[in-house]
Amino acid sequence: MEAELAMLVESGVAALGGLMVTDAYTRLRPRLSNLMRRRSEGQQVQAIEEVDRLRRELMDAQRQGGESAERAIRDSLRTQLRQVIEADPDAASELAALIRELQSELCYAKQSSVTFAGNTFHGPVQGSGVQNISM
């Protein structure tokens, strides 16, 4: 059981950490707030304020390329998720449901493609990713 919870928390850190730095956070925040409310009384407001702070720090770390700072922030998020589940074991099912919902957004946020076929360009074309040129 402990291994399953650890895997759930890791999935939560990956999904939440990925979406915290995107515009999806505005939709994520109320659900995350509800999850954090499961902590002991008096820490509810503190918990979501801490998550907001972690988001700001994570965004700053990504802008500055600070991998060690990013790791530390994700560790802090991991600790918070564990505390929520320890305070209320039923929160595990809520976290699992949130992760399932977020995984589709996370996949969508990371995937994009543009295909040009049979085109002639007479100027610069900007994009990112893999370029395949066939003649």
C-alpha positions, 0 to 999 in steps of 0.5 A: 500500500505504501508503494502505491501511495508513493507512486500516486504522490509522484504522479501528482508531483509530475502532473501538478508540477507540469501544469503549475507553470502553465495557464492551466493553473487557473483551472487547477487552483480551485481543485488543488485548494479543495484537496489541500483543505483536507489537511488539519484545521488552521492550515487550509489557507496556509496550504494553498498560499504555499502552493501559490508560492511554490508556483511562483518559485517554480516559474522563476526557476524554469525561467532562470534554468535552475534545475536544483531549485526546481527539484527542491520545489518539487520536493516541497510539493511532494511533502505537501501531498504526502501530508494531505494524504496522511491527514485524510487517507480518502484524499488519495482517491481525490488526488488520483481523480485529479491526476486522471483529469490533468493527464489529458491537459498535460499531454495536450500542453506538451504536444503540438505539431505543424505539417507542411506538405508540398509548399514553397516558402519564399521567406523565413518560416519559424517553428520548433521541433524536428525538421524533415526535408525530403526532395 
